[in-house]
Amino acid sequence: MVDYVVAIPTYNRADIVAKKSLQTLKDGNVNKNKIYLFVANKEEEKKYKQEVPKELYHKIVVGKLGITNQRKFISKYFPVGKYIVSMDDDVEELLKMKNEKTFEKVRDLNKFFIEAYHLLKKEGLYIWGIYPVRNP
């Protein structure tokens, strides 16, 4: 079994993260206990706790203001060696190429993240990413 977490840095977008990334993860079979929202301060934490349904995430963590600072904070928050899937707060779907000209939706994100982990290990790599635009 691959133990991973999904870290979502977010700022002033409680409604967007709930409707987009969190719903995408839920629909993609990712267990809510794997999902962490990283906010900038206590005020943001309070707002997110009020506006984002608890059944969509495991924990809200107060990190740092600014995306660069937040990403550094996230990498230090989890123990060394933890498989972290970092995701933007406005992801509506993940697509993969079906052939040279068409895409298909990745429906099982849990499976996708696990397969990505195994590929990393097989190739001796430590990081992977997804091209953020729909362009074959």
Secondary structure, 3 states (H helix, E strand, C coil): CCCEEEEEECCCCHHHHHHHHHHHHHHCCCCHHHEEEEECCHHHHHHHHHHCCHHHCCEEEECCCCHHHHHHHHHHHCCCCCEEEECCCCCCCCEEECCCCCEEECCCHHHHHHHHHHHHHHHCCCCCCCCCCCCC
